Amino acid sequence: MILARDQIERLAALASLEVGEEDAGRLGHELARILDFVRELDTAVTDDIEPLTHPLELSQSLRSDCVGEPVDRDRFQRDAPQTEAGYYLVPRVIE
């Protein structure tokens, strides 16, 4: 199935591409080959195949979600140039 010139122009407009007169015929043949391949893939029987989230059987190693060492805010803020009410004060960057 070769695509018509108006179909190629429509696809080019949707893709924001400029297609010259000499490229239109070549693109029509190439797009037709791609569409034929997709039709061929569509005929594959996939009824007994489970969808995969990943092609390999991998397990995710996660750390435990528990509290580690406590945050000592006062000790950290001692080294900060300016703090107020437990917050770090920084110069304004947006006028």
C-alpha positions, 0 to 999 in steps of 0.5 A: 500500500503506497501512501498518496501525496496528500497523506504524506503531506498531512503526516509531514504537517503533523510532524512539522516537517517540510517534504520536498517533491522528490522526497515524497515518493521515497517517503511514501514507499518507506512508510508503506513498508513500515505499515506493512511490517506493523500489519505483519506484527499484528498477526502474531498470536500473543494470547498466552503471553503475559505482559512484562514490566522488564525483560529480566527477572530482577528483584529490587533491593530496597533499604528498610524504611526505618528511622536512622540517626536522629537529625540534630538541627541545632548542631547543623545550624551552628555552622550556618551563616544565618538562621531564624526559628529553625530555618536557614536564611538565604539571600533573595534571588527573585526580585 
